[in-house]
Amino acid sequence: NLDATGGLVLAEAVAARLAHALGRSAAHDAVARAARQPTFRDALHADPEVRAHLSEPEIGEALDPHGWLGSAGLFVDRALAAYRMEETS
């Protein structure tokens, strides 16, 4: 899904970073504009308003899902451990 959408599923992360510079409404508008393009990531890189506030590496960081996984790995590990315990009981 990440590759197919060019990072669109992480649009909120980009909006959050842009909101510091543009305000929430303008950041939302910029992200919505990029989301209407065929490739979200490319649209962000090509948008002068976005690029005025986020460098290429910053856009890449915002679109990196590893920064948004939170405790997902821990939850998966716990679920697998519980399943294995149940299976052996």
GIGIHU-V896358 format. One record per pair of residues at least 24 apart in sequence whose ideal C-beta (glycine too) atoms are under 7 Angstrom apart, sorted by sequence separation. I is the first residue (numbers start at 0). J is the second residue. D is the distance in whole Angstrom. If there is no record, write none. Layout:
# GIGIHU-V896358
i=[I/I]
j=[J/J]
d=[D/D]
This chain:
# GIGIHU-V896358
i=[10/7/10/13/21/7/17/20/5/6/5/6/4/5/17/5/17/16/16/16/13/12/13/9/9/9/12/6/9/1]
j=[34/34/39/43/52/39/49/52/38/39/39/40/39/40/52/41/53/53/57/61/61/61/62/61/62/64/67/62/67/64]
d=[6/6/7/6/7/4/7/4/4/5/4/5/6/4/6/6/7/6/7/5/5/5/7/7/5/6/6/4/6/6]
